Amino acid sequence: MGRTGVRLGTRLLVPLVLAIAPPGISGQEPEPPQQPSQASALAQPLGVSPGGAFLRAVLVPGWGHAAIGSYTRGGFYFAFESLTAYTFLRTHQRLSDARGRAALRESVVRARLATQGITDPTDIQDALDQDVTLNELQDLVSSRKGQQEDLVAWGIFLLFLSGADAYVSAHLARFPEPIQVQMTPVGADRAEVSLRIPLPNF
């Protein structure tokens, strides 16, 4: 093979190597994607203020979290508060049924005493207190009433918890970067811990 063949092979080999070589070898390094600066990230509007997120979360379960893009937490609060409301409605209905049954039993006992000619209020009250069925129904009414009060207190607590969580989440969403923790050893058994917290311009 002569010099002409070597030159021709070299001319064909060099472009092929440059074509398949990684960017560091070919000399044409791709430009890294431009990251938005911290100032530009902070300048972008969040869409809702922390107070607005709190108010939305209190008015409609999950609305405040959805407004700041926290859909998972919003869905959690929506499902939890909806379940609490459903349980309250069921308990309220059962309480009404228990009260109705107790009132019906009391009217039956009073009617029976009236047919027996018992009209003294003290005797009537003693007969009502001694009626086993009526006492069980009254205990059921007290139990249902306590459950309803507990659900009301729990619902109010959960409502304000959702609002407070949306308020804090809206504040944290304004930080472009997470908090960074750095540990530097300064001795054989000692180390310094530093926190890096980017502060946005509110």
C-alpha positions in Angstrom: 0.0 0.0 0.0 1.6 3.3 -1.1 1.7 6.8 0.4 -1.5 7.7 -1.4 -3.4 4.8 0.3 -2.1 5.9 3.7 -3.1 9.5 3.2 -6.5 8.5 2.0 -7.0 6.2 5.0 -5.9 8.9 7.3 -8.3 11.4 5.8 -11.2 9.0 6.3 -10.2 7.9 9.8 -9.8 11.3 11.4 -13.3 12.6 10.7 -14.7 9.2 11.9 -12.8 9.4 15.2 -14.0 13.0 15.7 -17.6 12.0 15.0 -17.7 9.2 17.5 -15.5 10.6 20.2 -17.0 12.1 23.4 -17.4 15.8 23.7 -14.2 16.2 25.8 -12.1 14.6 23.0 -13.7 16.3 20.0 -13.1 19.7 21.6 -16.7 20.8 21.2 -18.1 20.7 24.6 -21.9 21.3 24.8 -22.9 24.3 26.7 -24.4 23.4 30.2 -28.0 24.3 30.6 -28.5 27.7 32.0 -29.7 27.6 35.6 -32.0 30.4 36.7 -30.2 32.6 39.2 -31.4 32.9 42.8 -32.6 36.4 42.1 -34.7 35.3 39.2 -36.1 32.4 41.1 -37.1 34.7 43.9 -38.6 37.2 41.5 -41.1 34.7 40.1 -44.5 35.2 41.8 -45.8 32.4 44.0 -49.4 33.1 43.0 -50.8 33.2 46.5 -49.6 34.8 49.8 -49.2 32.7 53.0 -52.3 34.4 54.4 -54.2 33.7 51.2 -53.2 30.0 51.4 -54.3 29.9 55.1 -57.7 31.4 54.2 -58.2 29.0 51.3 -57.3 26.0 53.4 -59.9 27.0 56.0 -62.7 27.7 53.5 -62.2 24.6 51.4 -60.1 21.5 52.5 -57.0 21.3 50.3 -57.5 24.5 48.4 -54.7 26.3 50.1 -52.2 23.6 49.3 -53.4 23.2 45.7 -52.9 27.0 45.3 -49.2 26.7 46.1 -48.7 23.5 44.1 -48.7 21.0 47.0 -51.3 18.7 45.6 -50.3 15.6 47.6 -50.7 17.4 51.0 -53.9 19.1 49.7 -55.4 15.7 48.7 -54.5 14.3 52.2 -56.3 17.1 54.0 -59.2 17.0 51.6 -59.7 13.3 52.2 -59.2 13.5 55.9 -61.6 16.4 56.5 -64.1 14.9 54.1 -64.0 11.6 56.1 -64.5 13.6 59.4 -67.5 15.5 57.9 -69.0 12.2 56.7 -68.5 10.6 60.2 -70.1 13.6 61.8 -73.1 13.4 59.6 -73.5 9.7 60.3 -73.2 10.3 64.1 -75.7 13.1 64.0 -78.2 10.9 62.2 -77.7 8.1 64.7 -78.1 10.6 67.6 -81.4 11.8 66.1 -82.6 8.1 65.8 -81.6 7.4 69.4 -83.4 10.5 70.6 -86.5 9.5 68.7 -86.5 6.0 70.1 -86.0 7.2 73.6 -88.9 9.7 73.2 -91.1 7.0 71.8 -90.3 4.6 74.7 -91.0 7.4 77.2 -94.4 8.1 75.7 -95.2 4.4 75.8 -94.4 4.2 79.5 -96.4 7.3 80.3 -99.4 6.0 78.3 -99.2 2.7 80.3 -99.1 4.6 83.6 -102.1 6.7 82.5 -104.1 3.6 81.8 -103.3 2.4 85.3 -104.5 5.6 86.8 -101.1 6.8 88.0 -101.0 10.6 87.6 -98.6 11.7 90.4 -95.4 13.2 88.8 -93.2 11.6 91.4 -94.6 8.1 90.7 -94.3 8.7 86.9 -90.7 9.8 87.2 -89.9 6.7 89.4 -91.4 4.5 86.8 -89.4 6.1 84.0 -86.2 5.8 86.0 -86.9 2.1 86.6 -87.6 1.3 82.9 -84.6 -0.7 81.7 -85.3 -0.1 78.0 -85.6 3.6 78.5 -82.4 3.8 80.5 -80.5 2.0 77.7 -81.8 4.3 75.1 -80.9 7.4 77.2 -77.4 6.0 77.7 -77.2 5.5 73.9 -78.2 9.1 73.4 -75.5 10.3 75.8 -72.9 8.2 74.0 -73.9 9.5 70.6 -73.9 13.1 71.9 -70.4 12.7 73.2 -69.2 11.3 69.9 -70.7 14.2 68.1 -69.0 16.7 70.3 -65.7 15.0 69.9 -66.0 15.0 66.1 -66.9 18.7 66.2 -63.7 19.5 68.2 -61.6 17.2 66.0 -63.0 18.9 62.8 -62.2 22.4 64.1 -58.7 21.3 65.1 -58.1 19.6 61.7 -59.4 22.7 59.9 -56.9 25.1 61.6 -54.1 22.5 61.3 -54.7 22.4 57.5 -54.6 26.3 57.4 -51.5 26.5 59.5 -49.8 23.9 57.3 -50.7 25.7 54.1 -49.5 29.0 55.7 -46.1 27.4 56.5 -45.9 25.6 53.2 -46.5 28.9 51.3 -43.6 30.5 53.2 -41.3 27.5 52.5 -42.2 27.5 48.8 -40.6 30.9 48.5 -37.1 29.5 49.1 -35.4 28.6 45.8 -33.1 26.0 47.4 -33.4 23.7 50.4 -31.5 24.3 53.6 -28.0 22.9 53.3 -26.1 21.3 56.2 -22.3 21.2 56.0 -20.0 19.4 58.5 -16.3 20.2 58.7 -13.9 18.2 60.9 -11.8 20.5 63.1 -10.0 17.9 65.2 -9.8 14.2 66.1 -13.2 14.1 67.8 -14.7 17.5 66.9 -16.6 18.9 63.9 -18.2 22.1 63.0 -21.8 22.1 61.6 -22.9 25.0 59.4 -26.3 25.7 57.9 -26.8 27.5 54.6 -30.2 29.1 54.3 -31.0 31.2 51.3 -33.2 34.1 52.3 -35.7 35.4 49.8 -36.7 39.0 49.4 -40.2 39.3 50.7 
